Amino acid sequence: MEVHTARQIDAQAFKELQRKNWQRAAAHWRKYDEQLCRNGAAITARLLELASIQSGHRVLDIASGTGEPGLPAARIAGPSGFVLLTDQSPEMLAVARDKANAQGLHNVDFRVSDAEQLQLDPESFDAALWRGSLMLMPDPVRCLRLVYESLKPGGRIAVQVVGRPEANSYFTIPRTVLRKYVSLPHYDPTAPGIFAFANPDRLRSVLARAGFCELHIEQVESTSQLEGASGREYWEYMRESSFVAALLAKIPADQHPKIGEEIAAKACGGDAGGKVELLCESILAAGVR
C-alpha cells in the first residue's frame, strides 16, 4: 500500500483544486484572450529576450496555458525550430491549439502534464519559458530541476512571477474586500500561492538550487491583464480565480452580488462601471544551464 505524508496529501489536494479552477477558467481566458495578450505583450517580449530565443531553437514552455509566451516563441523559432507547450489543463491547452491553428503555426506541439511530472529528453531544448505559475508549484525546485536537465549546456530559462502584494492591487483588491466577510487563511510566504516569490531572493535561491547559474533578476511594472476592462468585467474574471472562488464558497450566495459591486468599484476608484486602471509588479528571472 502506498503511504502519503500530510504534506504530499496537501500538495495533491492543491493540485486537484488548481486543475478544477483552470478547467472552469478556460472559457474566460478564451473570451479575454486578445486583451490579455495585448496587455501582457511587454512582459512576453522581455521573457523572449531573456531566454535569447533564436530561429531554429527548440523551446520548452512550461504551464503555457492558452499559449503565452509559447506561441510568440514559435514565431521567432520559425519553421526550422520547435516549441513544446505543456500544461496540466487540457482545456487551457485547447485554447492554445486553436490559436496556433489560426496563426498558421505548425512548429508546435502540446502536452498535458503536471509540471512536476514532465518527462523530457535530456539536453533536448535550447531555451525554456515559464510565465506566471512557478509560484503555484508545491515543489518548485523539483520542477526547475526537470527543466534544467532538459536544456542543452548553455541553454537559458526565463521566468515571470508576481511581485510584492503592495505593488499588485490587481490581485489584492478582492482580498481587501473579502476579509470583511470571511476569515482569510494565514499567509505563508513559502507555501504555493500567488505571492510565493514576491521576495526576489527566494526566486534566486530556487533557481540556484535547481542548478542554474549566471542568474539575473529584475522587477518590472506593467499594466494589469485586464487594463481597460470595466470594473464589473474585472470582477467576473477575478471571481474565477482559485483564491476568490474558495472564499466565495464560504460566504452565503445572497451576499455575492454586493461583494462583486464592492470589488468592481474599488478596482475603478469608486465607479463599478468605470475602466480598470491598475498596475502590477512582476519579477523576471533568467538563468543558464
C-alpha positions in Angstrom: 0.0 0.0 0.0 1.3 3.4 -0.9 1.7 5.8 2.0 1.5 9.5 1.7 2.7 12.1 4.1 0.4 15.0 5.2 2.5 17.4 3.0 2.0 15.1 0.0 -1.7 14.9 0.5 -1.9 18.7 0.9 0.1 19.1 -2.3 -2.2 16.6 -4.2 -5.3 18.4 -3.0 -3.8 21.8 -4.0 -3.0 20.5 -7.5 -6.5 19.0 -7.9 -8.0 22.3 -6.9 -5.8 24.1 -9.5 -6.9 21.6 -12.2 -10.6 22.3 -11.5 -10.1 26.0 -11.3 -8.2 26.2 -14.7 -10.8 23.9 -16.2 -13.5 26.3 -15.2 -11.5 29.4 -16.1 -10.5 28.3 -19.7 -13.7 29.8 -21.2 -12.9 33.1 -19.6 -9.3 33.1 -20.8 -10.6 32.4 -24.3 -13.1 35.3 -24.1 -10.5 37.8 -22.9 -7.5 36.4 -24.9 -7.0 39.3 -27.2 -7.0 41.8 -24.3 -4.8 39.6 -22.1 -2.2 39.2 -24.9 -2.2 42.9 -25.7 -1.7 44.0 -22.1 0.9 41.3 -21.5 2.9 41.9 -24.6 5.7 43.8 -22.9 6.3 41.0 -20.4 6.1 38.4 -23.2 8.7 40.3 -25.2 11.1 40.6 -22.3 10.8 36.9 -21.5 11.7 36.0 -25.1 14.6 38.4 -24.9 15.9 37.0 -21.6 15.7 33.4 -23.0 17.7 34.5 -26.1 15.3 32.6 -28.4 16.5 32.5 -32.0 15.5 31.0 -35.3 15.9 27.2 -35.3 15.7 26.9 -31.5 13.9 24.2 -29.7 11.9 25.8 -26.9 10.0 24.4 -23.8 7.1 26.4 -22.5 6.0 25.2 -19.0 2.4 25.8 -17.8 1.8 27.5 -21.1 -2.0 27.8 -20.5 -3.5 29.5 -23.6 -0.2 29.7 -25.3 1.7 32.7 -24.0 4.6 33.1 -24.4 4.9 29.7 -26.3 3.2 30.8 -29.5 5.2 34.1 -29.8 8.3 32.0 -29.2 7.3 29.7 -32.1 7.1 32.7 -34.4 10.7 33.5 -33.6 11.9 29.9 -33.8 10.4 29.6 -37.2 9.9 26.6 -39.4 13.3 25.2 -38.5 12.6 25.5 -34.8 10.1 23.9 -32.5 8.1 24.8 -29.3 6.6 22.3 -26.9 3.7 23.8 -24.9 2.8 22.0 -21.7 0.1 22.5 -19.1 -1.9 20.4 -16.6 -5.2 21.7 -18.1 -6.3 20.2 -21.4 -9.0 22.9 -21.5 -6.4 25.7 -21.5 -4.2 24.0 -24.0 -7.2 23.6 -26.3 -7.3 27.4 -26.5 -3.6 27.5 -27.3 -4.0 24.8 -30.0 -6.9 26.8 -31.6 -4.8 29.9 -31.6 -1.8 28.1 -33.2 -4.1 26.8 -35.9 -5.5 30.3 -36.5 -2.0 31.7 -36.7 -0.7 29.0 -39.1 1.9 27.8 -36.6 3.0 24.3 -37.5 6.2 24.1 -35.5 4.4 23.5 -32.1 3.2 20.5 -30.1 1.1 20.3 -27.0 1.4 18.0 -24.0 -1.0 17.8 -21.0 1.3 17.2 -17.9 1.8 18.2 -14.3 4.9 20.4 -14.3 6.4 18.2 -11.5 5.9 15.1 -13.7 7.2 16.3 -17.0 9.0 13.5 -18.9 11.5 15.2 -21.2 14.5 14.0 -23.1 17.8 15.3 -21.5 19.6 18.1 -23.2 16.9 18.5 -25.9 15.9 22.2 -25.7 17.8 25.4 -26.3 15.6 27.5 -24.1 12.7 27.3 -21.6 9.9 29.8 -20.7 7.8 29.8 -17.5 5.3 32.6 -17.1 3.0 33.2 -14.2 2.7 29.8 -12.4 6.0 28.8 -10.8 4.6 30.3 -7.6 1.8 27.7 -7.7 4.1 24.7 -7.6 4.2 22.7 -4.4 7.8 21.7 -5.2 9.3 24.4 -7.4 12.9 23.2 -7.1 11.9 19.8 -8.5 10.1 21.4 -11.4 13.0 23.6 -12.2 15.4 20.7 -12.0 13.4 18.8 -14.6 13.7 21.9 -16.9 17.4 22.2 -16.1 18.1 18.6 -17.2 16.1 19.1 -20.4 18.2 22.0 -21.5 21.3 21.8 -23.6 24.5 23.0 -21.9 24.3 26.8 -22.2 20.6 26.7 -22.6 18.6 29.5 -20.9 15.5 29.8 -18.8 13.3 32.9 -18.4 10.7 33.0 -15.6 8.0 35.5 -14.6 6.3 35.6 -11.2 4.1 38.1 -9.3 5.9 40.7 -7.2 5.1 42.3 -3.9 1.5 42.3 -2.7 1.6 46.1 -2.0 2.5 46.7 -5.7 -0.2 44.4 -7.1 -3.6 45.8 -6.3 -4.9 43.9 -9.3 -4.6 40.7 -7.1 -5.1 42.2 -3.7 -8.3 44.2 -4.2 -10.5 41.1 -3.9 -8.7 40.1 -0.7 -9.2 43.5 0.8 -12.9 43.4 0.3 -13.4 39.7 1.1 -11.7 39.9 4.5 -14.8 41.9 5.7 -16.9 38.8 5.1 -14.7 35.8 5.9 -11.6 34.9 7.8 -8.6 34.7 5.5 -6.0 31.9 5.6 -2.7 32.6 7.3 -0.2 33.8 4.8 2.8 31.6 4.4 5.5 33.0 2.0 7.0 29.5 1.4 3.7 27.9 0.5 2.3 27.7 -3.1 0.3 30.8 -3.8 0.3 33.9 -6.0 2.9 35.8 -3.9 5.1 32.8 -3.1 8.1 34.5 -4.9 7.3 38.1 -4.0 10.8 38.1 -2.4 13.3 38.0 -5.3 15.9 36.3 -3.1 13.7 33.2 -2.8 13.3 33.1 -6.6 17.1 33.4 -6.9 17.5 30.6 -4.4 15.3 28.0 -6.0 16.9 28.7 -9.4 20.3 28.2 -8.0 19.3 25.0 -6.1 18.0 23.6 -9.4 21.4 24.1 -10.9 21.1 27.4 -12.9 23.9 29.9 -12.9 24.6 33.4 -14.2 21.3 34.4 -12.6 19.6 37.7 -13.5 16.7 39.1 -11.6 14.7 42.3 -12.4 11.5 43.8 -11.2 9.1 45.2 -13.8 6.0 47.3 -13.5 3.3 46.8 -16.1 -0.4 47.4 -16.7 -2.8 44.8 -15.3 -4.0 41.9 -17.5 -7.5 43.4 -17.8 -6.4 47.1 -18.2 -9.3 48.9 -19.8 -12.0 46.4 -18.8 -14.9 47.6 -16.7 -14.9 47.1 -13.0 -17.7 44.5 -13.4 -15.8 42.6 -16.1 -12.8 42.6 -13.7 -15.0 41.1 -11.0 -16.4 38.4 -13.3 -12.9 37.5 -14.3 -11.4 37.5 -10.8 -14.2 35.5 -9.2 -13.0 32.5 -11.2 -9.5 32.6 -9.6 -8.8 29.8 -7.1 -8.4 32.1 -4.2 -11.6 34.1 -4.7 -13.7 31.1 -5.6 -12.6 29.3 -2.5 -13.5 32.2 -0.3 -16.9 32.9 -2.0 -17.8 29.2 -1.3 -17.7 30.1 2.4 -20.0 33.1 2.1 -23.8 33.0 1.6 -24.7 33.3 -2.0 -27.1 36.2 -1.4 -24.1 38.3 -0.4 -22.1 37.7 -3.6 -23.7 40.5 -5.7 -22.8 43.0 -3.0 -19.3 41.8 -2.8 -18.9 41.9 -6.5 -20.1 45.5 -6.7 -17.7 46.5 -3.9 -14.7 44.9 -5.6 -15.7 46.3 -9.1 -16.0 49.8 -7.6 -12.7 49.5 -5.8 -10.9 48.5 -8.9 -12.1 51.6 -10.7 -11.7 54.3 -8.0 -15.4 54.1 -6.9 -17.4 53.6 -10.1 -18.1 49.9 -10.8 -18.9 50.6 -14.4 -15.7 52.6 -14.9 -12.5 51.3 -16.5 -9.9 49.3 -14.6 -6.5 51.1 -14.3 -4.3 49.0 -12.1 -0.6 48.5 -12.2 1.2 45.2 -11.5 4.7 44.3 -10.4 6.3 41.3 -11.9 9.7 39.7 -11.1 11.5 38.3 -14.1 14.5 35.9 -13.8 16.9 34.3 -16.2 19.5 31.6 -15.7 21.8 29.4 -17.7 22.5 25.7 -17.6 
